[in-house]
Amino acid sequence: MSEAMSKPGTAVAITPQGMGLLEAIRQPEVVDRIKALAPRGTEPAHFAAALELALSQNDYLQKATPDSVMKCVLLTAQTGLEIGRTAHLVPFKDTKSNKIIATFVPDYKGLIQLAMQGSARFIEAKVVRE
């Protein structure tokens, strides 16, 4: 297990050098981390399949740093949202490091889901335009 994974609250450095994302997400320490974060009954294989689909649909996301993608997967697991349905992995170019970074972005359905899991009792969504 990596040093970062063994200490709570430290940076997440999960993807071993030279290992692809799909291979890394199936590693026992990553599966254990997803299990610990995800809602009960959610299988880590579900996140691996969703990541595989997201990567196959977005060439630019495939160029993102592996650690940034894995952080997004862990955030998705932690919030209980689903990659491609209620949350998305969006690649952005970091101009300082000149790297492509995947960013966790919940969509409106995900935000509604999170609000309803909290203290919201009623949400009304309307189209906003000029």
Contacts in CASP RR format, 6 or more apart in sequence:
PFRMAT RR
TARGET T0000
AUTHOR 0000-0000-0000
METHOD contacts of the structure
MODEL  1
MSEAMSKPGTAVAITPQGMGLLEAIRQPEVVDRIKALAPRGTEPAHFAAA
LELALSQNDYLQKATPDSVMKCVLLTAQTGLEIGRTAHLVPFKDTKSNKI
IATFVPDYKGLIQLAMQGSARFIEAKVVRE
1 29 0 8 1.000
2 13 0 8 1.000
2 14 0 8 1.000
2 16 0 8 1.000
2 29 0 8 1.000
3 10 0 8 1.000
3 13 0 8 1.000
4 10 0 8 1.000
4 11 0 8 1.000
4 12 0 8 1.000
4 13 0 8 1.000
4 14 0 8 1.000
5 12 0 8 1.000
5 13 0 8 1.000
5 14 0 8 1.000
5 29 0 8 1.000
5 33 0 8 1.000
12 67 0 8 1.000
12 70 0 8 1.000
12 71 0 8 1.000
12 74 0 8 1.000
13 67 0 8 1.000
14 24 0 8 1.000
14 27 0 8 1.000
14 29 0 8 1.000
14 30 0 8 1.000
14 33 0 8 1.000
14 66 0 8 1.000
14 67 0 8 1.000
14 70 0 8 1.000
15 21 0 8 1.000
15 24 0 8 1.000
15 66 0 8 1.000
15 67 0 8 1.000
15 70 0 8 1.000
16 24 0 8 1.000
16 27 0 8 1.000
19 27 0 8 1.000
19 66 0 8 1.000
20 66 0 8 1.000
21 51 0 8 1.000
21 55 0 8 1.000
21 66 0 8 1.000
21 69 0 8 1.000
21 70 0 8 1.000
22 48 0 8 1.000
22 51 0 8 1.000
22 52 0 8 1.000
22 55 0 8 1.000
24 30 0 8 1.000
24 66 0 8 1.000
24 70 0 8 1.000
25 31 0 8 1.000
25 34 0 8 1.000
25 44 0 8 1.000
25 47 0 8 1.000
25 48 0 8 1.000
25 51 0 8 1.000
25 70 0 8 1.000
25 73 0 8 1.000
26 48 0 8 1.000
30 44 0 8 1.000
30 70 0 8 1.000
31 44 0 8 1.000
33 74 0 8 1.000
34 44 0 8 1.000
34 47 0 8 1.000
34 73 0 8 1.000
34 74 0 8 1.000
34 77 0 8 1.000
35 44 0 8 1.000
37 74 0 8 1.000
37 77 0 8 1.000
37 78 0 8 1.000
38 44 0 8 1.000
38 47 0 8 1.000
38 77 0 8 1.000
38 78 0 8 1.000
38 80 0 8 1.000
39 80 0 8 1.000
42 77 0 8 1.000
42 80 0 8 1.000
46 82 0 8 1.000
47 73 0 8 1.000
47 76 0 8 1.000
47 77 0 8 1.000
47 83 0 8 1.000
50 76 0 8 1.000
50 82 0 8 1.000
50 83 0 8 1.000
50 84 0 8 1.000
51 69 0 8 1.000
51 73 0 8 1.000
51 83 0 8 1.000
51 89 0 8 1.000
53 83 0 8 1.000
53 84 0 8 1.000
54 61 0 8 1.000
54 83 0 8 1.000
54 84 0 8 1.000
54 88 0 8 1.000
54 89 0 8 1.000
55 61 0 8 1.000
55 62 0 8 1.000
58 89 0 8 1.000
58 91 0 8 1.000
60 91 0 8 1.000
60 100 0 8 1.000
61 69 0 8 1.000
61 89 0 8 1.000
61 90 0 8 1.000
61 91 0 8 1.000
61 102 0 8 1.000
63 91 0 8 1.000
63 100 0 8 1.000
64 89 0 8 1.000
64 91 0 8 1.000
64 100 0 8 1.000
64 101 0 8 1.000
64 102 0 8 1.000
65 99 0 8 1.000
65 100 0 8 1.000
65 101 0 8 1.000
65 102 0 8 1.000
68 101 0 8 1.000
68 102 0 8 1.000
68 103 0 8 1.000
69 89 0 8 1.000
69 102 0 8 1.000
71 102 0 8 1.000
71 104 0 8 1.000
72 83 0 8 1.000
72 89 0 8 1.000
72 102 0 8 1.000
72 103 0 8 1.000
72 104 0 8 1.000
73 83 0 8 1.000
73 89 0 8 1.000
75 87 0 8 1.000
75 104 0 8 1.000
76 82 0 8 1.000
76 83 0 8 1.000
76 87 0 8 1.000
76 104 0 8 1.000
79 87 0 8 1.000
79 106 0 8 1.000
79 114 0 8 1.000
81 87 0 8 1.000
81 106 0 8 1.000
81 110 0 8 1.000
81 113 0 8 1.000
81 114 0 8 1.000
83 89 0 8 1.000
85 109 0 8 1.000
86 106 0 8 1.000
86 107 0 8 1.000
86 109 0 8 1.000
86 110 0 8 1.000
86 113 0 8 1.000
87 104 0 8 1.000
87 105 0 8 1.000
87 106 0 8 1.000
87 107 0 8 1.000
87 110 0 8 1.000
88 104 0 8 1.000
88 105 0 8 1.000
88 106 0 8 1.000
88 107 0 8 1.000
89 102 0 8 1.000
89 103 0 8 1.000
89 104 0 8 1.000
89 105 0 8 1.000
90 102 0 8 1.000
90 103 0 8 1.000
90 105 0 8 1.000
91 100 0 8 1.000
91 101 0 8 1.000
91 102 0 8 1.000
91 103 0 8 1.000
92 100 0 8 1.000
92 101 0 8 1.000
92 103 0 8 1.000
93 99 0 8 1.000
93 100 0 8 1.000
93 101 0 8 1.000
94 100 0 8 1.000
94 101 0 8 1.000
106 114 0 8 1.000
108 125 0 8 1.000
112 123 0 8 1.000
112 125 0 8 1.000
115 123 0 8 1.000
116 123 0 8 1.000
END
